[in-house]
Amino acid sequence: MMRVRGFEHVSGYESSGLPLPVRSTPGSAGYDFVAAENVCLPAGGRALIPTGVKSYMLQDEYLGIHIRSSLAVKQGLHLANAQGIIDADYYNNPDNEGHILIALVNGGKQDIIIERGTRIAQGIFYKFLLADADTAAEKAGRSGGIGSTGVV
């Protein structure tokens, strides 16, 4: 069977006992990601939460990362980049193996501890379209992790 899209643990998390992302119900669009480590989110600050997971998909797809509504509404947390975009060529990149890290911001006035195993985000697979004059195929592929597709 050909693999089309899905999730795997990155090296170091294969025997962690952490679940791979799953949908909670048949009507759910998003696959729930859990925190792979305990992380303190400082009041007014941000932190990268490791998931221990990487994702593979077709070349004309991306994985959109969205905050879980319970964290946003009940705890005042949000994604640092509003929506995370995991590109198909992020998978197995040499910098970090495609490890999906969730950047959360604590808009509150108290530190928040995100405990290992807490559901923190949802991933939804999307198709995307190309412009007529697209030249990305002529460029070298990704060689790293966050921020590696261009100069910030």
N, C-alpha and C positions, 0 to 999 in steps of 0.2 A: 504494500500500500504506500503510495506517495504521500509524504508529509506536506501539508499545505500551510497550515498555521497552527501555532500552539506555544507551549511553554516548557522550559527545562530549568533545572537548577544550575547555577554557575558553580565552578570549582570551589570547593570548600563548604558548600551547602548541600551537597548530594545526600548526605546522611544526617541532615539537621532535623528531620522530622517535620519540617515546615511544609504545608500544603502548597501545591502549585495552584495558580489562580483558577477558580471555578465560578460558574454562574450559580446564584443561589436558588433560582426558580426557572422553569421553562420560559417564562416571559421576561426574564432579566436580559438586558443588552450587555451589561458589563460583567467582566471577570474580576472578582475581588482579589486584591493584592494585600498581603499581610506584612507587617514589619518583621524583619529577620533578626533585629537586635533591639534592646532597650535603648531609647534615645530621649534625652531631655530637650524639649523645645522651649528655649528661654522666652520669657514675656517680651513681646515686641521683636523677637528675633526669628531666625529661620535655621533649619537643619536639613541635611540630606538623610533620608531614611533608607537604609539598604533593604532590598526585598529578597535577595538571594536568587533572583529569577532573571532569565533572559527569554526573549521571544523570537520565534522565526515566523516568517510570513512571505507571501508572494512579493515580487519586486514593485508592483503597482499598488501596494498597501502600506498603511502605517498603523501603529497602535496608539490611539489617543488615551491619555491618562487623565482621569477626572477625580476630583476629591469626593469622598463619600459624604453624602448630604448630612449624615449624623455628626460628623466631625465639624463640618462647616457651621451648621445651625446650633448645635449644642455646645461646641467648644470654641467657636470663632477661629478655626483654622482654615487656611486656604493654600492652594498651590502657589508657589513663588512665581511661576510662569503662566498662570491662569489655566492653561491646558498643556500637558506634556505631550510631545510628539516623539514616538520611538520609530525611527526609520527602519526599513527592511535591512539596510546594510549595517545597522548597529549590531546585529547579531554576530557574535563571535569576533568582534573587532579586537585587534591586538592590544589595545590599551587596557580594557577592563572586561573582555569577554562578552560584552553586551549586557552587563549587570544593570538592571533597571533600578535606579535610585529615585526616590520620590522627594522632591524639594517642598517642604511644608513651611508655612509662615504662621506664627502665633500672634494674632492680632489682639490678644488679651493682655491683662495686667499681671497674670500669674504664670509661672513656669508650668508646663504640661509634660508629663512623662508618657511617652508612647511605649507601651510594653510589647515585647516580642509576641507575635501572634495576633496583634490587634489589626483588624481590617482597616486599612488607611486610604485606599484608592480603588478605583475601578478602571479597567482597561477595555476599550471597545475597538475592534478592528474596523478600519475604513478603507475604501478604495479611493484613489485620487486620479485626476486627469492631468495631461501634459499640454502645454502651450505649443502652438505650431512651430515656433523657432527654438524649441528646447534643445540645449546643447550639453546637458548633464552626462549623456552617454559617452561624450568625448573626453571627459575628465577622469582622473584617477579616482579610485574608490576610497572609502573612509579608511583612515589609519588610526583612529582613536575614539575616545568616548565623548563626554559632554563638551559641546562647543567645537568639535573637530571638523565640522563641515565648512567653517568660514572663520574669519577674523572677527573677534568681538570688539 
